[in-house]
Amino acid sequence: MHGCEGGRISFRAEGVEELGELRELRELRELRKLRELRKLRELRELRELRELRKLRELREAFTK
């Protein structure tokens, strides 16, 4: 019976290890999502800056 208990403990340890790996995977996915969102935000900001620059150039062209 003693060997059975040891098996149960090692099975439980493996389960805990798998839970840790699942948690790490979840955290990695969240990080990737955050990076993608940051990248999208930066692209949007760049687009807005370009539009503002074009508007400024147009305004300067018409005020000359």
C-alpha positions in Angstrom: 0.0 0.0 0.0 2.9 2.3 0.6 3.9 2.2 -3.1 0.4 3.2 -4.0 0.5 6.2 -1.8 3.8 7.3 -3.5 2.2 6.9 -6.9 -0.7 9.1 -5.8 1.7 11.7 -4.5 3.7 11.7 -7.8 0.4 11.9 -9.8 -0.7 14.9 -7.7 2.7 16.5 -8.2 2.4 16.0 -12.0 -1.1 17.6 -11.8 0.3 20.6 -9.9 3.1 20.9 -12.5 0.6 20.8 -15.3 -1.5 23.5 -13.6 1.6 25.6 -13.4 2.3 25.1 -17.1 -1.3 26.0 -18.0 -1.0 29.1 -15.9 2.2 30.0 -17.8 0.5 29.4 -21.1 -2.4 31.6 -20.1 0.0 34.4 -19.1 1.8 34.1 -22.4 -1.4 34.4 -24.3 -2.4 37.5 -22.3 1.0 39.0 -23.0 0.7 38.4 -26.7 -2.7 39.9 -26.7 -1.4 43.0 -24.9 1.5 43.3 -27.3 -0.9 43.0 -30.3 -3.2 45.7 -28.7 -0.2 48.0 -28.1 1.0 47.4 -31.7 -2.5 48.3 -33.0 -2.7 51.4 -30.8 0.7 52.5 -32.1 -0.4 52.0 -35.7 -3.5 54.0 -35.1 -1.5 56.8 -33.5 0.9 56.8 -36.5 -2.1 57.0 -38.9 -3.5 59.9 -36.9 -0.2 61.7 -36.9 0.1 61.3 -40.7 -3.5 62.6 -41.2 -2.7 65.6 -39.0 0.5 66.3 -40.9 -1.4 66.1 -44.2 -4.1 68.5 -42.8 -1.4 70.9 -41.6 0.3 70.8 -45.0 -3.0 71.5 -46.8 -3.8 74.4 -44.4 -0.3 75.9 -45.0 -0.7 75.5 -48.8 -4.1 77.3 -48.7 -2.9 80.1 -46.4 0.1 81.0 -48.6 
